[in-house]
């Protein structure tokens, strides 16, 4: 069983930066591919970035490529998302989960609001 807790969201101006963290409990984190997902109001949840278990291979949605960087520290059981050059359309609740996602692993998420 894995429990995931997201943090680091907040209100930021356009072109600003935020770093999200996802703390994982359980002993299986280091062998799991992970992803950051987001859900904007009125829209479906989408995968924005993913990373393999070793932290070597990453993948990004076209809308965030070049601006977001996903990383992980398996020794700390933590997943990160560095978000730069934020845009108003990045406003959403951000979640971490395995990739593919597991329904039982969704947490509360962390709200990111990009507004001037």
ABEGO torsion letter per residue (X at the ends): XBBBBBBGBEBBBBGBBBBBBBBBBEAAAAABBBBBBBBBBGBBBBBABBBBAAGABBBBBAAABGABBBBBBAAAGBBBBBBBGBBAAABBBBBBBBOBBBAAABBAEBBBBBBX
